[in-house]
């Protein structure tokens, strides 16, 4: 049975919602082990006792070294020591990356791990990566991200021969910045990828490609802009609708439609993002994750372990990137 | 009277919608002169005859040199020769930039022109720049963009002491890529700007700051993502609503509310973006501009000329950037 290590103290709603989410995931067949302080009421779930906690404001690399017995670091170490098959935290993303690099280490041939996020596009999920592991990236990093995203797509989303595009500021090959111009050439010259050229950000939510590759700065800006715009727009619409009596009646009638849309677009539907490129599977959940998001993040982690995503990356990545 | 030179052949809907928009702007008191081919039915508006046309797919710098008598280049030259006070085109953005650099030239002290776009945020318009003039930028370019944005905000939006923020991937000063980390320091150390730190993209549509500074690649990705997400979301909502009979009735009742929101968020409300940093005022309208967008872009250009935006930049920028 797949066993997922969960940082009980990660995220804005920890430990309460984390424990509830872990219980939900356990109820649907995932073996969950929590990492947190002695005395935590885990409602029967197994607990590995830890003594420290990494805060959202902590400096990642320092915190990971200074707090080796924090719930986050201990949970990551749990995977390194094979006590668990994957780890989930809704805590400090940078700390998760630092702990992963320190305790799980990179897969052979991988230059940089990347955060791969499923975007709930209309035409089905797209995988956007890197969504923030590396603020600065080189063209050859982007080529590796493309391969990692393709493996994610094949193994987790079940897409054969996934279409890969490079996020840029025009569809033409000669549109972009220095980084994307060079990355475009590397992607085009790679014989194994189904590379279809540049994607524009305006198509991200409609469905730009199965895999959309970008550097971690642009990817993080894009992801947060997408989330913020969806939220702000639905809030603004509700405000306009409830401004008049007629609007209120109309609002009540369209509520089921609005709810269907919200459900599709809700980041909680996936619950988290894979941190790919390490010798162990890590899932980073949103800092604001509630019960449902935590449960889905744990299920996502379990699915990754069951589909042997790390092993598939290990088998195919070094060959693909010519190491 | 302020006179605006308009490229009659720029944009997807030229010349028809451009001429209609020009007529609307003329009807509300702007002196418009069209640049286009002989025989064009301008419905009485003055026409400067040109013989060439720059296409959307043309390579900007080459096209501007190869087609000196194109409607776009001739309209820009009209401003350089003081035949007009400002120029508007919905055509090739890169060509507009290249023609501006060639014929208007940069203001003293300006390293790079920038495209400044008003974002229709809930808390009032924000100015985002650079929205795409420079795909690669240096930290000192971003400092100049901040000053240009501040002048835009003061003169055109009437905001005193505008708040400036740097678009990054976290609010903390130490979050970002190499470019934003260095730009953050320059912005913080500048004594004349009301710099309030980093902004996150999730807040862009709510209202992150009066001026949001970024490089042209990130700014272009952000702008197109914003536009694409708004469109896709409203389309998806309409689709969900019209899927059921009850929803259809509700949809009819909320139509006025949805229309108010669409109007606020419609890029046509501003009609265009300023290309700042040149010795003449240029407004770039959306390629898909229709009549209303063109009319508003012409009015935006006229307002910039009346508020002497270029002169204000010339007076204040060299001093501010320490030239």
Interface residues (C-beta under 8 A of the other chain):
Chain A: X57 X59 X122 X132 X135 X136 X167 X169 X172 X174 X176 X177 X178 X180 X200 X201 X202 X203 X204 X205 X206 X215 X216 X217 X218 X220 X221 X222 X224 X225 X226 X227 X228 X229 X230 X231 X232 X233 X234 X236 X237 X240 X241 X243 X244 X246 X247 X249 X250 X251 X252 X253 X254 X255 X256 X257 X258 X260 X261 X264 X265
Chain B: X57 X59 X122 X132 X135 X136 X167 X169 X172 X174 X176 X177 X178 X180 X200 X201 X202 X203 X204 X205 X206 X215 X216 X217 X218 X220 X221 X222 X224 X225 X226 X227 X228 X229 X230 X231 X232 X233 X234 X236 X237 X240 X241 X243 X244 X246 X247 X249 X250 X251 X252 X253 X254 X255 X256 X257 X258 X260 X261 X264 X265
